[in-house]
Amino acid sequence: MDKGKVFTIGLWAILGVNYLFDFSSWVNYFAVLLLAIHLIEYVVFFKRIKDSEDNLFYGFLMTLIFGVLYIQPLKK
């Protein structure tokens, strides 16, 4: 796993802890914004995800978690 994906998993872990303990509402807004951006990425790159060897649900999860880090290496 590359450094970008490790960083992303760490970021999501921090966002999850903040959601559970509510340290800052701004961090929760950032998490919602990040989820919205990744949902838009899924819609924009749907054809590339569909044409990949992965199934759609796996592609959806990976796009929500990693975003462009998952989409970049997929075939065009």
C-alpha positions in Angstrom: 0.0 0.0 0.0 1.5 3.4 -1.0 1.9 6.4 1.3 -1.1 8.2 -0.1 -3.5 5.4 0.8 -1.9 5.0 4.3 -2.4 8.7 4.8 -6.0 8.5 3.6 -6.8 5.7 6.0 -5.3 7.7 8.9 -7.3 10.7 7.9 -10.5 8.7 7.8 -9.6 7.2 11.2 -9.2 10.7 12.7 -12.4 11.9 11.1 -14.2 8.8 12.6 -12.8 9.5 16.1 -13.9 13.1 15.8 -17.4 12.0 14.8 -17.6 9.7 17.8 -16.3 12.2 20.4 -17.2 15.5 18.7 -14.0 17.4 19.3 -14.7 20.0 16.6 -17.8 20.5 14.4 -15.6 21.9 11.7 -13.8 18.5 11.3 -17.3 16.9 10.9 -18.1 19.4 8.2 -14.8 18.5 6.5 -15.7 14.8 6.6 -19.1 15.5 5.0 -17.4 17.6 2.3 -14.9 14.9 1.6 -17.7 12.3 1.3 -19.6 14.5 -1.1 -16.5 15.0 -3.2 -15.9 11.3 -3.4 -19.6 10.7 -4.3 -19.2 13.1 -7.2 -16.0 11.4 -8.2 -17.9 8.1 -8.3 -20.6 9.5 -10.6 -18.0 11.3 -12.9 -15.8 8.2 -13.2 -18.6 5.6 -13.1 -17.8 4.3 -16.6 -14.1 3.8 -15.7 -15.1 2.0 -12.5 -17.7 -0.1 -14.3 -15.2 -1.2 -17.0 -12.6 -2.2 -14.4 -12.2 -5.8 -13.2 -13.6 -4.9 -9.8 -17.3 -5.1 -9.1 -19.3 -1.9 -8.7 -19.8 -2.2 -4.9 -16.1 -2.6 -4.4 -15.4 0.3 -6.7 -17.9 2.4 -4.8 -16.3 1.6 -1.5 -12.8 2.2 -2.8 -13.8 5.5 -4.3 -15.5 6.7 -1.1 -12.4 5.8 0.9 -9.5 6.6 -1.5 -11.1 8.8 -4.2 -8.7 9.6 -7.0 -6.0 7.3 -5.5 -8.2 4.4 -6.5 -9.4 5.8 -9.8 -6.1 6.9 -11.3 -4.6 3.4 -12.0 -7.9 2.1 -13.6 -7.9 1.6 -17.3 -9.4 4.5 -19.4 
